[in-house]
Amino acid sequence: THCRRLEMEIATALGCFVGFAFGGLVFVAYKLGLLYQLFHKVSPFGSPRHGGESVAEVLRAHGVKFVFTLVGGHISPILVACEKLGIRIVDTRHEATAVFAADAVARLSGPVFIEFPIDTLYPFHLVSKEFGVKNPPKGIMGKVVTWYLHNHLKNLFAGAWETRDVSPLPVHIPQATDNQVQKCIELVSRAKKPVILLGSQATLPPTPTDDIRAALESLGIPCFLGGMSRGMLGRNSPLHIRQNRSDALKEADLVLLAGTVCDFRLSYGRVLNRRSRIIAVNRDKTQLLKNSDMFWKPTVAIQGDAGSFLLRLSKGLKGHTCPEDWPQCLKAGDVTKEKADEKTDRHLNPLSVLHRVDELMADDSIIVADGGDFVGSAAYIMRPRGPLRWLDPGAFGTLGVGGGFALGAKLCRPESEVWIIYGDGSLGYSVAEFDTFTRHKTPVIALVGNDACWSQIAREQVPILGSNVACGLAFTDYHIVADGYGGKGTLIGREDEDKLDGIIKEAQKETRQGRATLLNVLIGKTNFRDGSISV
């Protein structure tokens, strides 16, 4: 009996040991991909197929029409495969321009960023050569290293060409609750001096921008429009207030932040009246409550889509409208014409130039903003004709977006007149893209405010520190640079003031005929933006 019991214990122990050993082996085989390889075929050694084909198939399934690039061997398989599937490859002269162009397309259509390890893109036999160890260690260690690399290679390609679902995944968009909307309806209905601050986020899908515009007009509340929402109310809306925002916010008894963030542009919330009721709506919780623990407090904070919220708010307030005298009072402060009539010490008044362009640009125009001082003035003066017709770099004022934004916009809206408003400083980042505009037949118009200076910086640096070091540029012949890249450049000075309308119309004609144009406008100094920051 004792021997039999001992035999059973030994058998049990051996069984457990074998079980654990087998389980361990299965786990190791799983981690090394050996089990996956049993059920999924590895690409034959001589197969020409590569990962770029899979990428192209997914991009096509998602409706991607353009791929922007500065060519490189690490992405060549993607470019070649995309071209074969009919996706247009647009190569630029600077890699940053490719990113900015994709950014513009994303703003005008669903943003995407994709990154790939290079060993997933090329054919099996080429990657295999790169994986090979030329002088592997001798002995058992060398064999282990060689086997491990070869096994990793097989894992990369196992099942690579099997049929998969490449359709777009659903996107979750947060929405306001019914109770939140009802509370906001009650707050707005009692307000005498409400104001809406509309941000870029309000233009995002799924709510059509025309529906948002109708909702805003139904509410009758004066609006300050920022970023991509510029143009939401058209060119001459009595509800669109362009200036004296700080004064309006001090007087308002209710402020609706619809996709607008309390960052430095709103002095971190300090410009908001502490007695005002504040409704904040934002898809992102962090942005929704930014700086709310320091300088402001929302009465109602809603993590949700701003566009659809405005529609529901308008529906709940049907028949109610803001007192007319309030928007009329704010609109009366929108005056810049008198500054445009002033003569500068030399060259042209930049405000006058911007007013002329604004009057003459086509109704379907898209405005791309790339610069500081000159662009800051343009933000006050130029009136986008509709929603999604103003593209700027956003809160941090990234310089150099002009060429890429204009390229993407012209490809998305080939029938539209695309204007780039450049400072002479920012132009230096992407003037080479006139070559890209020429090669890819994307004629745009560049308006360059050339004052030979980084003026926005100089406005603060000189009075505070007493020096303009590093702020000075030259009155460079940028129009000749555009000519050299195949475009049409024109120099405009004070002697051309009476001919300005004709020059602008000629530039428009050139672009309609397929040629990118650059207007190099020599401008003088004004005090219009003294004390201002970039917008």
PyMOL commands that set and color helices and strands:
alter all, ss='L'
color gray80, all
select helices_A, chain A and resi 2-31+34-39+51-61+76-84+95-108+118-120+124-131+140-157+178-190+200-203+209-219+227-229+245-251+264-269+285-288+306-316+325-331+337-340+350-360+373-381+402-412+424-430+433-439+455-465+478-484+494-512
alter helices_A, ss='H'
color red, helices_A
select strands_A, chain A and resi 66-69+88-91+194-198+223-225+254-258+277-282+300-303+366-370+390-391+418-423+445-450+488-492+517-522
alter strands_A, ss='S'
color yellow, strands_A
deselect
rebuild
show_as cartoon
